[in-house]
Amino acid sequence: MIRALRYFVVIALLAAGAAWLADQPGSVSMVWGGYQIDTSFGVLAIGVGSIAVLTALLYRTWLFVRRAPASMRGAWKSRRQDRGYRALTKGMVAVAAGDGDEARRQARRAEDLLNEPPLTMLLSAQAAQLNGDDRAAERFFRAMTENEETEFLGLRGLLNQATKRGDQAEALSLTRRAHRLNANSDWVSESLFDLQVQAGQWLDAHVTVKEAVRNKHLDPADGKRRQAVLTYQMSLDAARGGDRDRALEYARDSLNMDPGFVPAALSVAGTLISVGKNRKAASMIERIWARTPHPHMVALYLEARGATDALDRVKAAEKLRATNAGDVESDLAVAGEALAANLWGKARDHLMAAGGDNPPARVCRMLAELEEAEHRDLGKARQWLVKASMADPDPAWVCGNCGHTVTNWSASCGNCGGFDRFTWRTPAHVMQLAGATTSGDAVMLAGANDPTDHTMDGDALPVVSLSDIKPPAPAEG
């Protein structure tokens, strides 16, 4: 509509101009080359306009002829690029589908058509990986690192290759280079931290954690926990090097970062006791016990309190229990010392409080010992031992990634390599009673629902037979 209106406006203006010229004919006289030309102004204007139009047409024709070769080359190149990008797209689809042969074929076609290595090298590298040609893939990735546009992507490919063949030194070097290129990358930050931990570079890992928190790749609380673990590892290194003062300083710093970090608490307490600062050690254990009770603290606490006599040890255990009276570990601490002191009633009361309706294995074992020691009732002792074989296993350090169970805490899981994944808890109940008779048939312990091999430091779970469960020898006197 607007175009038609514009057309009518132009026609109207031309008509108005023609009418004006007709009303104002005028005359023009011109002498040129021995000729005299007399005409009206309107005819002259039409002649000049015609010459101008003809000149413009001739100029456009000349431009078309002059530009034709370049236009043909551009059109040919455009069609070639279109085919190249289609081949590149098909190659990427083949990579996603896992078709290595098709991906390699399309990569070659795209490389021939596009002649742009930054676009085709990644496809060629991925095609080589799918076909199992790691050398070719590495060659393409290294070529990508020589181009500013693809350097970061090439480094990631080389890092994956180095990780695949287990070359941690090369992987760490590549990750540092990628970090210099793009420190804000989440995967670079996490990869750098993992490799630094594997290499035991605790101080460098500290810096990486701080940077990750600053770049919001890591939650501040998680960052502080990681720093606590890293500081504790530095404490262990100092202790192995014989620098006890620095080891204590690092352990204290770790505990300040995470007051519930049990390994650091045990380390600080043990070091304080070794230098004669028993009161500080006892006070610290009481403070930690109120927050995170752990059975390994009991022996340190009794030593810090100087409790050598059986009754003194019971009193010390009761004082520790008072800081966290509602926890199972508190009752078990008192029950263990009461049992050693032959205080049967006290031991039974705390064991019952700790066991509840479904007592765990360690409570069952202690009750078996109590029945045998107090009443010489071997039948009841055997019943408790059988219950222990079917009850929940004892708490241990369990990896939250893979379920691997160990006796002593470590920063990294030896099974899956996860960092700071061990927590003190009851392992998944992977044992169940498959069959038993009182005549001594075997009680087979088999995996229930979790296929993970939950072993303690690699020891195989035994096959238990009732005939193998023998009561302890009667105590002398």
C-alpha positions in Angstrom: 0.0 0.0 0.0 2.8 2.4 0.9 4.7 1.5 -2.2 1.7 2.1 -4.4 1.1 5.5 -2.7 4.7 6.4 -3.3 4.3 5.5 -7.0 1.3 7.7 -7.4 3.1 10.6 -5.7 6.0 10.3 -8.1 3.6 10.2 -11.1 1.8 13.2 -9.9 5.0 15.2 -9.4 6.2 14.3 -12.9 2.9 15.3 -14.4 3.0 18.6 -12.4 6.5 19.2 -13.8 5.4 18.5 -17.4 2.4 20.8 -17.0 4.6 23.6 -15.6 7.1 23.2 -18.5 4.2 23.4 -21.0 3.0 26.6 -19.3 6.5 28.0 -19.4 7.8 27.1 -22.8 10.7 29.6 -23.1 13.3 29.3 -25.8 16.9 28.2 -26.0 19.4 29.1 -28.8 22.8 27.4 -29.0 25.6 27.6 -31.5 28.0 24.6 -31.6 30.3 23.3 -34.4 29.0 25.7 -37.0 25.4 24.8 -36.3 22.7 26.9 -34.5 20.2 25.1 -32.5 17.0 26.8 -31.5 14.6 24.8 -29.3 12.3 25.2 -26.3 13.4 24.8 -22.7 11.2 21.7 -22.3 12.8 19.8 -25.2 16.3 20.7 -23.9 15.4 19.4 -20.4 14.0 16.1 -21.9 17.2 15.7 -24.0 19.5 16.2 -21.0 17.5 13.8 -18.9 17.7 11.1 -21.6 21.4 11.5 -22.0 21.8 11.2 -18.2 19.7 8.0 -18.1 21.7 6.5 -21.0 24.9 7.3 -19.3 23.8 5.7 -16.1 22.7 2.5 -18.0 26.1 2.4 -19.7 27.9 2.8 -16.4 25.9 0.0 -14.7 26.5 -2.3 -17.6 30.3 -1.6 -17.4 30.2 -2.3 -13.6 28.3 -5.6 -14.2 30.8 -6.8 -16.7 33.8 -5.7 -14.5 32.4 -7.4 -11.4 31.1 -10.6 -13.0 34.2 -12.7 -12.4 34.4 -11.8 -8.7 30.7 -12.4 -8.3 31.0 -15.8 -9.8 33.9 -16.7 -7.6 31.9 -15.5 -4.5 28.9 -17.5 -5.5 31.1 -20.6 -6.0 32.8 -20.0 -2.7 29.5 -19.5 -0.9 28.2 -22.8 -2.3 31.4 -24.5 -1.3 31.1 -23.2 2.3 27.5 -24.3 2.5 28.6 -27.8 1.6 31.5 -27.6 4.1 29.3 -26.5 7.0 26.8 -29.2 6.1 29.6 -31.8 6.3 30.8 -30.3 9.6 27.3 -30.6 11.0 26.9 -34.1 9.8 30.3 -35.0 11.4 29.3 -33.5 14.7 26.1 -35.6 14.6 28.1 -38.7 13.8 30.4 -38.0 16.8 27.3 -37.7 19.0 26.0 -40.9 17.6 29.4 -42.7 18.1 29.9 -43.4 14.4 33.6 -43.0 14.1 33.9 -43.9 10.4 31.2 -41.4 9.3 32.7 -38.7 11.5 36.1 -39.2 9.9 34.6 -39.1 6.4 32.7 -35.9 7.1 35.7 -34.4 8.8 37.8 -34.9 5.6 35.1 -33.5 3.5 34.7 -30.5 5.7 38.4 -29.9 5.7 38.6 -30.0 1.9 35.6 -27.7 1.4 36.2 -25.2 4.2 39.9 -25.0 4.4 39.5 -23.5 7.9 41.6 -25.7 10.3 40.1 -24.1 13.5 36.7 -25.4 12.6 37.7 -28.9 11.4 40.5 -29.9 13.7 38.1 -30.6 16.7 35.9 -32.8 14.5 39.0 -34.6 13.2 40.3 -35.2 16.7 37.0 -36.5 18.0 36.7 -38.8 15.0 40.2 -40.1 15.7 39.2 -40.7 19.3 36.1 -42.7 18.3 38.3 -44.8 16.0 40.8 -45.5 18.8 43.6 -43.5 17.2 44.9 -41.7 20.2 48.1 -40.5 18.4 46.1 -38.8 15.7 43.8 -37.3 18.2 46.7 -35.9 20.2 48.2 -34.5 17.0 45.0 -32.7 16.2 44.7 -31.3 19.7 48.3 -30.1 19.8 47.6 -28.3 16.5 44.6 -26.7 18.0 46.8 -25.3 20.9 48.8 -23.4 18.3 45.8 -21.4 17.3 44.6 -18.6 19.6 41.0 -19.3 18.9 41.2 -23.0 19.7 44.0 -23.2 22.2 41.7 -23.6 25.2 39.7 -26.4 23.6 42.9 -28.1 22.4 44.3 -28.1 26.0 41.1 -29.7 27.3 41.5 -32.5 24.7 45.1 -33.0 25.6 44.2 -33.1 29.3 41.6 -35.8 28.7 44.3 -37.8 26.7 46.8 -37.4 29.6 44.3 -38.4 32.2 43.3 -41.5 30.1 46.9 -42.7 30.0 47.5 -41.8 33.7 50.1 -39.1 33.1 49.4 -36.9 36.1 52.4 -34.7 35.6 51.4 -33.8 32.1 47.8 -33.4 33.1 48.8 -31.0 35.8 51.0 -29.0 33.4 48.2 -28.7 30.9 45.6 -27.7 33.5 47.9 -24.9 34.8 48.2 -23.6 31.2 44.4 -23.8 30.7 44.0 -22.0 34.1 46.3 -19.2 32.8 44.1 -18.8 29.7 40.7 -18.9 31.6 40.8 -18.8 35.3 37.0 -18.4 35.5 36.3 -21.8 34.0 34.6 -24.1 36.5 36.0 -27.4 35.1 39.6 -25.9 35.0 39.3 -24.9 38.7 38.0 -28.3 39.8 40.5 -30.3 37.6 43.4 -28.2 38.9 42.4 -28.8 42.5 42.0 -32.5 42.0 45.4 -32.9 40.3 47.1 -30.7 43.0 45.6 -33.0 45.7 46.7 -36.1 43.9 50.2 -34.6 43.7 50.2 -33.7 47.4 50.6 -29.9 46.6 48.5 -28.8 49.6 49.5 -25.2 49.6 48.8 -24.8 45.9 45.5 -26.5 46.4 44.8 -23.9 49.2 45.2 -21.1 46.6 43.0 -22.8 44.1 40.2 -23.2 46.7 40.3 -19.6 47.6 40.1 -18.6 43.9 37.3 -21.0 43.4 35.3 -19.4 46.2 36.1 -15.9 44.9 34.9 -16.9 41.4 31.7 -18.5 43.0 32.6 -22.0 41.7 32.6 -23.3 45.2 30.3 -22.6 48.2 32.1 -20.7 51.0 31.2 -23.4 53.5 32.6 -26.1 51.2 35.7 -24.0 50.6 36.4 -23.6 54.3 36.0 -27.4 54.8 38.4 -28.1 52.0 40.9 -25.7 53.5 40.5 -27.4 56.9 41.4 -30.8 55.3 44.3 -29.3 53.3 45.7 -27.7 56.4 45.5 -30.9 58.3 47.4 -32.7 55.5 50.1 -30.0 55.9 50.1 -30.9 59.6 50.7 -34.5 58.8 53.5 -33.6 56.4 55.1 -31.5 59.1 54.8 -34.3 61.7 56.4 -36.7 59.3 59.3 -34.2 58.8 59.8 -34.0 62.6 58.5 -30.5 63.0 56.1 -31.1 65.9 55.5 -27.4 66.6 54.5 -26.6 63.0 52.4 -29.8 62.9 50.5 -28.7 66.0 50.0 -25.2 64.6 48.6 -26.5 61.3 46.3 -29.0 63.2 45.0 -26.2 65.4 44.3 -24.0 62.3 42.5 -26.9 60.7 40.3 -27.4 63.8 39.6 -23.7 64.0 38.3 -23.8 60.4 36.1 -26.8 61.1 35.5 -27.4 64.8 33.9 -30.8 64.1 36.8 -32.2 62.1 37.6 -35.3 64.1 41.0 -36.2 62.6 42.4 -32.8 63.4 40.9 -32.9 66.9 42.6 -36.3 67.6 45.9 -35.0 66.3 45.8 -31.8 68.5 44.8 -33.8 71.6 47.5 -36.4 71.1 50.1 -33.7 70.6 49.0 -31.7 73.7 49.2 -34.9 75.8 52.7 -35.7 74.4 54.0 -32.3 75.6 52.3 -32.6 79.0 49.4 -30.3 78.4 46.8 -32.8 79.6 44.3 -30.3 81.0 44.1 -28.4 77.7 43.7 -31.7 75.9 40.9 -32.9 78.2 39.1 -29.6 77.9 39.4 -29.6 74.1 38.1 -33.2 73.9 35.1 -32.4 76.1 34.3 -29.5 73.8 34.6 -31.6 70.6 32.7 -34.5 72.3 29.7 -32.2 72.9 29.6 -31.5 69.2 31.0 -34.6 67.4 31.6 -37.6 69.7 34.0 -40.2 68.4 35.1 -43.5 70.0 38.8 -42.8 69.3 38.6 -39.8 71.6 37.9 -41.9 74.7 41.4 -43.4 75.2 42.9 -39.9 74.7 40.5 -38.4 77.2 41.3 -41.1 79.9 45.0 -40.5 79.3 44.6 -36.8 79.6 42.7 -37.2 82.8 45.4 -39.5 84.2 42.8 -42.2 84.8 44.8 -45.4 85.3 42.7 -47.2 87.9 39.6 -49.0 86.6 37.2 -47.0 88.8 38.9 -43.7 87.9 38.5 -44.6 84.3 34.8 -45.1 84.9 34.5 -41.7 86.6 36.4 -40.0 83.8 34.1 -41.7 81.2 31.0 -40.5 83.1 32.4 -37.0 83.1 32.9 -37.2 79.3 29.4 -38.6 78.9 28.0 -35.6 80.8 29.0 -33.3 77.9 26.7 -35.2 75.5 24.5 -37.5 77.6 22.1 -38.3 74.8 24.6 -39.8 72.3 25.2 -43.5 71.8 28.9 -43.1 71.9 28.7 -41.5 75.4 26.8 -44.6 76.8 29.2 -47.0 75.1 32.2 -45.1 76.5 30.9 -45.6 80.1 29.7 -49.2 79.4 33.1 -50.2 78.1 34.9 -48.9 81.2 32.3 -50.3 83.6 32.6 -53.7 82.0 36.4 -53.6 82.5 35.8 -52.6 86.1 33.4 -55.4 86.7 30.5 -53.0 87.4 28.0 -55.2 85.7 24.8 -53.3 86.5 26.2 -50.0 85.3 27.6 -51.6 82.2 24.2 -53.3 81.4 22.2 -50.0 82.0 24.4 -48.1 79.5 24.5 -50.9 77.0 20.7 -51.1 77.0 20.5 -47.4 76.6 22.9 -47.5 73.7 21.4 -50.5 72.0 17.7 -49.6 72.0 15.3 -52.0 70.2 17.8 -53.0 67.5 21.3 -53.1 69.1 24.2 -52.8 66.7 26.9 -55.4 66.4 29.3 -53.9 68.9 26.6 -53.6 71.6 25.7 -57.3 71.0 29.3 -58.3 71.4 29.6 -56.3 74.7 26.4 -57.9 76.0 27.8 -61.3 75.2 30.9 -60.5 77.1 28.7 -59.2 80.0 26.6 -62.4 80.1 29.7 -64.6 80.1 31.5 -62.5 82.7 28.6 -61.8 85.1 26.5 -64.9 85.0 28.8 -67.5 83.2 25.8 -67.9 80.9 27.4 -69.2 77.7 24.1 -69.9 76.0 23.0 -66.2 76.2 26.5 -65.1 75.3 26.3 -67.3 72.1 22.8 -65.8 71.3 24.2 -62.3 71.5 27.1 -63.3 69.3 24.7 -64.7 66.7 22.7 -61.4 66.9 26.0 -59.5 66.4 26.6 -61.4 63.2 23.2 -60.2 61.8 23.2 -56.7 63.3 24.3 -53.4 61.8 28.1 -53.4 61.4 30.3 -51.1 63.5 30.7 -47.5 62.5 33.7 -46.8 60.3 35.0 -44.2 57.8 32.8 -44.7 54.8 33.3 -43.0 51.4 30.2 -41.1 50.3 31.1 -41.7 46.6 31.7 -45.4 46.4 30.9 -46.8 49.8 34.5 -47.9 50.4 35.1 -48.5 54.2 38.3 -48.0 56.0 39.4 -48.0 59.6 41.6 -44.8 59.5 40.5 -41.5 57.9 42.3 -40.2 54.8 41.9 -37.2 52.7 41.4 -39.1 49.4 39.5 -42.4 48.9 41.9 -45.1 47.7 39.1 -46.7 45.7 37.5 -43.9 43.8 40.0 -41.0 44.4 37.3 -38.7 45.8 38.6 -35.9 48.0 37.2 -35.6 51.6 34.5 -38.1 51.1 35.0 -40.2 54.3 32.4 -39.7 57.0 32.2 -41.7 60.3 29.0 -43.7 60.1 27.5 -47.1 60.0 28.3 -48.8 56.7 25.5 -50.0 54.5 24.2 -53.2 55.8 25.5 -55.6 53.2 25.2 -58.8 55.3 22.1 -60.8 55.9 21.4 -64.2 57.4 20.8 -66.7 54.7 20.3 -69.8 56.9 21.3 -71.2 60.2 20.5 -74.1 62.6 21.5 -74.7 66.1 23.3 -77.9 65.1 26.2 -75.9 63.8 25.2 -75.3 60.2 27.0 -72.4 58.5 25.6 -68.9 58.8 26.4 -67.4 55.4 26.9 -63.7 55.1 25.9 -62.6 51.7 25.4 -59.2 50.0 21.9 -57.8 50.4 21.0 -54.9 48.2 24.3 -53.1 47.8 26.7 -54.8 45.4 29.7 -52.7 46.7 32.4 -54.7 48.4 32.4 -53.0 51.9 35.6 -54.3 53.3 37.7 -53.0 56.1 41.1 -52.1 54.6 40.8 -54.8 52.0 40.1 -57.7 54.4 37.5 -60.1 53.0 34.3 -60.7 54.9 34.4 -64.1 56.5 31.9 -66.9 56.4 30.7 -67.4 60.0 29.7 -70.8 61.4 28.0 -71.3 64.7 30.5 -74.0 65.5 33.2 -71.3 65.2 31.6 -69.0 67.8 33.3 -70.0 71.0 32.7 -68.3 74.3 35.7 -66.6 75.9 37.6 -68.5 78.6 36.3 -67.9 82.1 38.1 -65.1 84.0 40.5 -66.2 86.7 39.2 -65.6 90.2 
